[in-house]
Amino acid sequence: MKRQAMTTRNIGNARELGGYVNKDGKRIQYKRLLRSSPLHNLTEEDYNILKDEYNLRKVFDFRSFFERKDKPDDEIENCTNIWIPILEDRDPDDSFTAEDVAEFEKNPIKGLMKMAERGITFDMYTGMLKPEYSQRQFAKFIREVIDCKEGAVLWHCSAGKDRTGMGAILLLTMLDVDMDTILDDYMLTNEYRTKELQVLFDMAKAQNMPEELYPVLYPIEGVAKESLMQGINYITENYGSILNYIHEALGITDEEIAQLKENYLE
């Protein structure tokens, strides 16, 4: 699969969906659908690229209030920043205590090992797909994307991988892109975040983390297909397909999907 890189230099995990060809042979327009990490502390070069080369018109910030309050996105001329927090500011898993959160933030390796010893796992994807609150937020995002007739839209969360990745999966599904391509695009995050992953692996080695636990590190700074499949399995078990989920849980109509295709395919 050809990587759809953006021309920005200093924005993390940044790429576009333009160039992907769907099942009917139609191609997603270039410089329209962008995904990345947050847009705080933009360089002058990247600011100008987003404004002039991509004609960026909307930025969707999926972060929580606490994630974004100290690192707000930079304002870009002729662009509207729309805050759509995907997750409510609450603990979605009672077994994941406040002490666990504090331990994890202080030392993620030690926190993970303690969680593994207690058999605690956190299904982040079902956690963002199942709640009605999150479903309303994804629906709002999709409708805002549909409403943008020209220029580019960009969506991000704190690292541009999980909430951002699910946003991309929903849009690519509605644009009739095949699942292999969708999964390949999702996994590109591990190529874009190799430095962050290496720091984590070095930390794990220094703290004598058992090697058999290393795979659980990927969702922290990168992505793991196994984590995503927990969410996909929830969708297929309850709705049959991602497209059915988009219709039934998010309330997106056939007419809205047709408008999305009209706006973004060529």
C-alpha positions as CSV (number, residue, x, y, z in Angstrom):
1,M,0.0,0.0,0.0
2,K,1.3,3.4,-0.9
3,R,1.8,5.7,2.1
4,Q,-0.3,8.9,1.9
5,A,2.1,11.2,3.6
6,M,1.3,14.9,4.2
7,T,3.9,17.5,3.2
8,T,4.1,19.0,6.7
9,R,7.4,18.5,8.6
10,N,6.8,18.8,12.3
11,I,3.3,17.5,12.9
12,G,3.3,14.1,14.4
13,N,1.6,11.0,12.9
14,A,0.3,13.2,10.0
15,R,-1.1,11.6,6.8
16,E,-4.0,12.0,4.5
17,L,-6.6,9.6,3.1
18,G,-6.3,11.1,-0.4
19,G,-5.3,8.6,-3.1
20,Y,-6.9,5.5,-1.7
21,V,-9.1,3.8,-4.3
22,N,-12.4,2.2,-3.3
23,K,-14.1,-0.9,-4.4
24,D,-15.7,0.9,-7.4
25,G,-12.4,2.2,-8.7
26,K,-13.1,5.8,-7.5
27,R,-10.3,7.6,-5.7
28,I,-10.4,9.8,-2.6
29,Q,-9.4,13.3,-3.5
30,Y,-6.0,14.5,-2.4
31,K,-5.6,17.2,0.2
32,R,-9.2,16.9,1.6
33,L,-9.1,14.4,4.5
34,L,-6.2,14.7,6.9
35,R,-5.4,13.0,10.2
36,S,-2.6,13.8,12.7
37,S,-1.5,14.5,16.2
38,P,-2.5,17.9,17.8
39,L,-1.6,21.2,16.1
40,H,0.0,23.1,19.0
41,N,3.3,24.9,18.6
42,L,3.1,24.8,14.8
43,T,6.2,26.0,12.9
44,E,5.7,28.9,10.5
45,E,6.3,26.4,7.6
46,D,3.7,23.9,8.7
47,Y,1.2,26.7,9.5
48,N,1.6,28.0,5.9
49,I,1.4,24.5,4.4
50,L,-1.9,23.8,6.2
51,K,-3.4,27.2,5.3
52,D,-2.2,27.6,1.7
53,E,-1.4,24.1,0.3
54,Y,-4.2,22.2,2.0
55,N,-6.7,25.1,2.4
56,L,-7.5,23.7,5.8
57,R,-11.1,24.7,6.7
58,K,-12.0,22.6,9.8
59,V,-10.0,21.0,12.6
60,F,-11.7,18.4,14.8
61,D,-10.2,18.0,18.3
62,F,-11.2,14.6,19.8
63,R,-9.3,15.2,23.1
64,S,-10.8,15.6,26.5
65,F,-10.9,19.0,28.3
66,F,-7.9,17.9,30.4
67,E,-5.9,16.8,27.4
68,R,-6.3,20.0,25.5
69,K,-6.3,22.7,28.1
70,D,-2.5,23.0,28.4
71,K,-1.9,22.3,24.7
72,P,-4.6,24.0,22.7
73,D,-4.4,23.8,18.9
74,D,-3.0,26.9,17.2
75,E,-5.5,29.1,15.4
76,I,-5.3,28.9,11.6
77,E,-6.6,31.7,9.3
78,N,-9.9,30.7,7.6
79,C,-10.1,27.5,9.6
80,T,-12.6,26.6,12.4
81,N,-11.5,24.5,15.3
82,I,-14.3,22.2,16.5
83,W,-14.0,20.5,19.8
84,I,-15.6,17.0,19.7
85,P,-14.4,15.0,22.7
86,I,-15.0,11.4,21.9
87,L,-14.8,10.1,25.4
88,E,-16.5,11.4,28.5
89,D,-14.3,12.6,31.3
90,R,-14.8,9.6,33.5
91,D,-13.3,6.2,34.2
92,P,-15.0,3.7,31.9
93,D,-13.7,0.6,33.9
94,D,-14.2,0.4,37.6
95,S,-11.4,-2.1,37.9
96,F,-9.0,0.5,36.6
97,T,-8.7,2.6,39.8
98,A,-7.4,6.1,40.4
99,E,-4.3,4.5,41.9
100,D,-3.8,2.6,38.7
101,V,-4.0,5.8,36.7
102,A,-1.5,7.6,38.9
103,E,0.9,4.6,38.8
104,F,0.5,4.3,35.0
105,E,1.2,8.0,34.4
106,K,4.3,8.0,36.7
107,N,5.8,4.8,35.3
108,P,3.8,3.1,32.5
109,I,6.0,-0.1,32.5
110,K,5.5,-0.7,36.2
111,G,1.8,0.2,35.9
112,L,1.3,-2.3,33.1
113,M,3.1,-5.1,34.9
114,K,0.9,-4.5,38.0
115,M,-2.2,-4.5,35.8
116,A,-1.1,-7.7,34.1
117,E,-0.5,-9.4,37.4
118,R,-4.1,-8.6,38.4
119,G,-5.5,-9.7,35.0
120,I,-6.8,-6.2,34.2
121,T,-7.2,-5.3,30.5
122,F,-8.7,-2.1,29.1
123,D,-10.7,-2.5,25.8
124,M,-10.3,1.1,24.6
125,Y,-12.0,0.6,21.3
126,T,-15.2,-0.9,22.6
127,G,-15.0,1.9,25.2
128,M,-15.3,4.5,22.4
129,L,-17.8,2.7,20.2
130,K,-20.4,1.5,22.7
131,P,-21.4,4.5,24.8
132,E,-24.2,6.6,23.4
133,Y,-22.2,9.7,24.2
134,S,-19.3,8.6,22.0
135,Q,-21.7,7.6,19.2
136,R,-23.3,11.1,19.2
137,Q,-19.8,12.6,19.0
138,F,-18.7,10.5,16.1
139,A,-22.0,11.3,14.3
140,K,-21.4,15.0,14.8
141,F,-17.9,14.6,13.4
142,I,-19.1,12.8,10.3
143,R,-21.8,15.3,9.6
144,E,-19.3,18.2,9.9
145,V,-17.0,16.4,7.4
146,I,-19.9,15.9,5.0
147,D,-20.8,19.6,5.3
148,C,-17.3,20.7,4.1
149,K,-17.6,21.2,0.4
150,E,-14.1,22.6,-0.3
151,G,-10.7,22.6,1.3
152,A,-9.4,20.2,3.8
153,V,-10.6,18.9,7.2
154,L,-8.3,17.5,9.8
155,W,-9.0,15.4,12.9
156,H,-6.8,14.5,15.8
157,C,-6.7,13.2,19.4
158,S,-3.7,13.3,21.7
159,A,-1.4,11.1,19.5
160,G,-3.4,10.8,16.3
161,K,-3.8,7.0,16.6
162,D,-6.8,5.6,18.5
163,R,-9.7,8.0,18.4
164,T,-8.3,9.5,15.3
165,G,-7.8,6.0,13.8
166,M,-11.4,5.2,14.5
167,G,-12.6,8.4,12.8
168,A,-10.6,7.4,9.7
169,I,-12.0,3.8,9.8
170,L,-15.6,5.2,9.8
171,L,-14.9,7.6,6.9
172,L,-13.1,5.0,4.8
173,T,-15.9,2.5,5.4
174,M,-18.5,5.0,4.1
175,L,-16.3,5.8,1.1
176,D,-16.3,2.0,0.2
177,V,-12.6,1.4,0.8
178,D,-11.8,-2.3,1.4
179,M,-10.9,-3.5,4.8
180,D,-7.3,-4.5,4.0
181,T,-6.5,-0.9,3.0
182,I,-8.3,0.4,6.1
183,L,-6.3,-1.8,8.4
184,D,-3.0,-1.0,6.6
185,D,-3.7,2.8,7.0
186,Y,-4.4,2.2,10.7
187,M,-1.2,0.3,11.2
188,L,0.9,3.0,9.6
189,T,1.0,4.7,13.0
190,N,3.7,2.3,14.1
191,E,5.9,3.6,11.3
192,Y,5.2,7.2,12.1
193,R,5.8,6.7,15.8
194,T,9.0,4.6,15.8
195,K,10.9,6.9,18.1
196,E,8.2,7.0,20.7
197,L,7.9,3.2,20.6
198,Q,11.6,2.7,20.9
199,V,11.8,4.9,24.0
200,L,9.1,2.7,25.6
201,F,10.9,-0.6,24.7
202,D,14.1,0.8,26.1
203,M,12.3,1.7,29.3
204,A,10.8,-1.8,29.5
205,K,14.2,-3.4,29.0
206,A,15.8,-1.2,31.7
207,Q,13.0,-2.2,34.2
208,N,13.3,-6.0,33.4
209,M,9.8,-6.2,31.9
210,P,9.3,-9.8,30.7
211,E,9.6,-10.0,26.9
212,E,6.3,-11.9,26.6
213,L,4.6,-8.7,27.8
214,Y,6.2,-6.5,25.2
215,P,3.2,-6.7,22.8
216,V,1.1,-4.8,25.3
217,L,3.3,-1.8,24.9
218,Y,2.2,-1.1,21.3
219,P,-1.2,0.5,22.2
220,I,0.6,3.0,24.5
221,E,2.7,4.8,21.9
222,G,1.6,3.0,18.8
223,V,-1.3,0.7,17.7
224,A,-2.0,-3.0,17.9
225,K,-4.3,-4.8,15.5
226,E,-5.5,-7.0,18.4
227,S,-6.7,-3.9,20.3
228,L,-8.6,-2.6,17.3
229,M,-10.2,-6.0,16.7
230,Q,-11.8,-5.9,20.1
231,G,-13.8,-2.9,18.9
232,I,-14.4,-4.5,15.5
233,N,-15.7,-7.7,17.1
234,Y,-18.1,-5.6,19.3
235,I,-19.5,-4.0,16.1
236,T,-19.9,-7.3,14.2
237,E,-21.4,-9.1,17.1
238,N,-24.0,-6.3,17.8
239,Y,-24.5,-4.8,14.4
240,G,-23.2,-7.2,11.8
241,S,-20.9,-4.8,10.0
242,I,-19.2,-1.4,10.4
243,L,-21.6,0.1,7.9
244,N,-24.6,-1.2,9.9
245,Y,-23.1,0.4,13.0
246,I,-22.8,3.7,11.1
247,H,-26.4,3.5,10.2
248,E,-27.9,2.1,13.4
249,A,-25.7,3.4,16.2
250,L,-24.6,6.7,14.6
251,G,-27.8,7.4,12.7
252,I,-26.0,8.3,9.5
253,T,-28.4,7.9,6.5
254,D,-27.8,6.6,3.0
255,E,-28.3,10.1,1.7
256,E,-25.6,11.5,3.9
257,I,-23.2,8.8,2.8
258,A,-24.0,9.6,-0.8
259,Q,-23.2,13.2,-0.1
260,L,-19.9,12.3,1.5
261,K,-19.0,10.3,-1.6
262,E,-20.0,13.2,-3.9
263,N,-17.8,15.6,-1.9
264,Y,-14.7,13.5,-1.5
265,L,-14.4,10.9,-4.3
266,E,-13.3,11.5,-7.9
